[in-house]
Amino acid sequence: MIESSLNNQYPVIISLPHSGTKYSKFFLNSTQITKNELQLSEDSYVDILLLNFFKKNISFVKTNFPRSYVDVNRHPFEIDPLMISSKIPNFINSKTSKTISGIGVIPRVSIYGNEIYNHLLTRKEIIRRLLQCYFPYHKKLKFLIKSLKIKYTNILVLDFHSMPSSSLVNDTDIVIGNNYNLSCMPAITGLIKNYFKSYNYIIAENNPYSGGFITKSLGDPLKGVNVIQIEINRSLYMNEKSLFKYKKNMNILANNINLILTKLTRDINNFN
């Protein structure tokens, strides 16, 4: 369900919570919308953009299952009680803006707002997805953090995502989310921003994405755990409707990201 690797040569971890592309027949048969519509919620090709950097044997964790099946960048109790066939506890997280909008830990609607299912899910099915997908991802990510903290005073988790250009009010290429400096040291945030700017990318900080559950729950710079969410504008490398890859653009972006992360990995050692 997930892929991961530990390498304590570097104080850096890559998190890819929304790059899974393996749709089981069971899941597809249970939905009432097309696979293409489900795929539109993926952080398409972000793992491919990072492939060259992964070859440096960096620590990482990645989902194989799609975001529309389980969204690991949500609180585990962000469950919409209206999509379950039996009564569940009245979790406070059931009333968050994400859950109410239908995009909780088990998404109810697609990127277009269409209902994914034409039936209610059982309580057993919700629990099964959390146990098989959600908790293993977080267990592995926390294991990587704990393992690197044995060796390093400060580590950096880079939580990579892609964003639809329609969510932006300007020509922003990259959004850096650090939960308003609560999840990462400002000096590290500054490094990341400057590196992207040096390749002429237009950067925004915390607007419109300040970081999701992973960033907010795990980031603790006072304890040496720095977590940054990086959102990449999809229009830089793909057609957002057809999901067609712009090969030349992807190669350029992938090369630049590799160079940026290589420099960043080197410089993070200065904080240890």
C-alpha positions in Angstrom: 0.0 0.0 0.0 3.0 2.3 0.6 6.6 2.6 -0.4 9.4 3.9 1.8 13.1 4.0 2.3 15.4 5.0 5.2 18.8 6.5 4.6 20.3 8.4 7.4 23.1 9.9 5.3 20.9 13.0 4.9 18.6 14.8 7.5 15.9 15.0 4.9 12.6 13.0 4.3 10.3 13.3 1.3 6.6 12.7 1.9 4.3 12.0 -1.1 0.8 11.5 0.4 -1.2 12.1 -2.8 0.9 10.5 -5.6 -0.7 7.0 -5.5 -2.1 5.8 -8.8 -3.1 2.1 -8.2 -6.8 1.8 -8.3 -8.1 -1.6 -7.2 -11.0 -3.2 -9.1 -12.9 -3.3 -5.8 -12.6 0.5 -5.4 -13.5 1.3 -9.0 -16.5 -1.0 -8.9 -17.8 0.7 -5.8 -17.8 4.2 -7.4 -20.3 5.8 -9.7 -17.9 8.2 -11.5 -15.2 7.6 -14.0 -11.6 6.7 -13.2 -10.5 9.8 -15.1 -12.5 12.0 -12.7 -11.0 10.3 -9.7 -7.5 10.8 -11.2 -8.0 14.5 -11.3 -7.6 14.7 -7.5 -4.1 13.1 -7.7 -0.9 15.1 -7.3 -0.1 13.8 -10.8 3.5 13.0 -11.7 5.0 14.7 -8.6 6.8 11.4 -7.8 8.2 11.4 -11.4 9.4 15.0 -10.9 11.4 13.8 -7.9 12.7 10.6 -9.4 16.3 11.9 -10.0 16.5 13.0 -6.4 15.2 9.7 -5.2 18.2 8.1 -6.9 20.4 9.7 -4.3 18.9 7.2 -1.8 17.0 9.8 0.2 14.5 8.8 2.9 11.0 8.9 1.6 7.5 7.6 2.1 4.9 7.4 -0.7 1.3 6.1 -1.1 0.4 3.7 -3.8 -3.3 4.0 -3.3 -5.1 7.1 -4.7 -6.1 10.1 -2.7 -9.7 9.5 -3.6 -9.6 6.2 -1.7 -7.9 7.5 1.5 -6.4 10.9 2.1 -3.6 10.6 4.5 -3.2 14.4 4.7 -6.3 14.6 6.9 -7.0 13.9 10.6 -8.0 10.2 10.9 -11.3 11.3 12.5 -12.2 13.7 9.7 -15.0 11.3 8.8 -18.3 12.5 7.3 -21.0 10.6 9.3 -23.5 11.2 6.5 -21.6 8.8 4.2 -21.6 5.9 6.7 -24.5 3.4 7.0 -24.2 3.0 10.8 -23.8 5.5 13.6 -20.3 6.5 14.6 -19.0 8.5 17.5 -19.6 12.3 17.3 -16.0 13.3 16.5 -15.3 17.0 16.6 -13.3 16.5 13.4 -16.5 15.5 11.6 -17.3 19.2 11.5 -14.2 20.6 10.0 -14.4 22.6 6.7 -12.8 19.7 4.8 -15.2 17.1 6.1 -18.3 19.3 5.6 -17.0 19.9 2.0 -16.8 16.2 1.4 -13.0 15.9 1.3 -12.2 14.3 4.6 -10.0 11.3 5.2 -12.4 9.2 3.1 -13.4 11.6 0.3 -17.1 11.7 -0.5 -16.9 13.9 -3.6 -14.7 14.3 -6.6 -12.8 17.5 -7.6 -15.9 18.5 -9.5 -18.1 18.1 -6.4 -19.8 14.9 -7.7 -20.6 12.1 -5.3 -18.1 9.3 -5.6 -20.5 6.7 -4.3 -24.2 6.0 -4.9 -24.4 4.1 -1.6 -23.3 4.5 2.0 -20.1 3.0 3.2 -20.1 0.6 6.1 -18.3 1.3 9.3 -16.2 -1.8 8.7 -15.1 -0.5 5.4 -14.0 2.9 6.8 -12.0 1.1 9.6 -10.4 -1.3 7.0 -9.1 1.6 4.9 -7.7 3.4 7.9 -6.0 0.3 9.2 -4.6 -0.7 5.8 -3.7 2.6 4.3 -3.9 5.6 6.6 -2.1 4.5 9.8 0.7 2.6 8.1 1.6 5.8 6.2 1.8 7.8 9.4 3.6 5.0 11.3 6.3 4.9 8.6 6.7 8.7 8.4 7.0 8.9 12.2 9.5 6.0 12.1 11.7 7.9 9.5 11.5 11.0 11.6 12.5 9.2 14.8 15.3 7.4 13.0 16.9 10.5 11.6 16.5 12.4 14.9 18.8 9.9 16.5 21.6 11.2 14.3 20.6 14.9 13.6 19.6 17.8 15.8 17.5 19.3 13.0 15.7 17.3 10.2 13.5 18.5 7.3 10.4 16.8 6.0 9.4 18.0 2.6 5.7 17.2 1.9 5.3 17.5 -1.8 2.0 18.2 -3.6 0.7 19.7 -6.8 -2.0 22.4 -7.1 -4.5 23.3 -9.8 -3.8 26.6 -11.4 -7.5 27.5 -10.9 -6.8 27.8 -7.1 -4.4 30.6 -7.6 -5.2 34.3 -8.1 -1.9 35.1 -9.8 0.9 33.4 -11.7 2.4 31.6 -8.6 4.6 28.6 -9.5 5.4 27.3 -6.1 3.6 27.7 -2.7 5.7 27.1 0.4 3.5 26.2 3.4 5.0 26.3 6.9 1.9 26.8 9.0 2.9 30.5 9.4 6.4 29.6 10.8 5.0 27.1 13.3 6.1 24.0 11.4 9.6 25.1 10.3 12.4 27.3 11.2 12.1 30.6 9.2 15.8 30.3 8.2 15.1 26.9 6.4 11.9 28.3 4.8 14.1 31.2 3.5 16.6 28.8 2.0 13.9 26.9 0.1 12.3 30.1 -1.2 15.6 31.5 -2.3 16.6 28.3 -4.2 13.3 28.3 -6.1 13.6 32.0 -6.8 17.1 31.4 -8.2 15.5 29.3 -10.9 13.0 32.1 -11.7 10.0 30.5 -10.1 7.3 32.8 -8.6 6.9 31.9 -5.0 4.2 32.5 -2.5 4.3 31.6 1.2 1.3 30.1 3.0 -1.2 31.5 0.4 -3.4 29.8 -0.5 -1.9 26.7 1.2 -0.3 26.9 4.6 0.1 23.2 5.1 -2.2 20.3 5.7 -2.5 17.7 8.5 1.0 16.3 8.0 2.6 19.7 8.2 0.6 20.9 11.1 0.7 17.8 13.2 4.3 16.8 12.8 6.1 20.1 12.4 7.9 21.1 15.6 11.0 23.2 14.9 11.7 23.7 18.6 12.3 20.0 18.8 14.2 19.9 15.5 11.5 18.5 13.3 10.9 21.0 10.4 8.1 20.3 8.0 7.4 22.2 4.8 4.6 21.7 2.4 5.6 22.4 -1.2 2.8 22.9 -3.8 3.7 22.9 -7.5 1.5 24.6 -10.1 0.3 21.8 -12.4 0.2 24.0 -15.4 4.0 24.1 -15.3 4.2 20.6 -16.6 0.8 19.1 -17.6 -2.6 19.6 -19.2 -4.8 19.8 -16.1 -7.9 18.4 -17.8 -6.5 15.6 -20.0 -3.6 14.8 -17.6 -1.3 14.9 -20.6 2.4 15.4 -19.6 4.4 18.2 -21.3 7.5 16.1 -21.6 10.0 19.0 -22.2 8.5 21.1 -19.4 8.6 18.1 -17.1 12.2 17.4 -17.8 13.2 21.0 -17.1 11.2 21.2 -13.9 12.5 17.8 -12.7 16.1 18.8 -13.4 15.6 22.1 -11.5 13.9 20.4 -8.5 16.8 17.9 -8.4 19.4 20.7 -8.3 17.4 22.7 -5.7 16.9 19.7 -3.4 20.6 18.7 -3.8 21.7 22.1 -2.6 19.1 22.2 0.1 20.1 18.8 1.4 23.7 20.0 1.6 22.8 23.2 3.4 20.5 21.5 5.9 23.7 20.0 7.5 24.6 23.5 8.5 21.8 23.4 11.0 23.3 20.3 12.7 
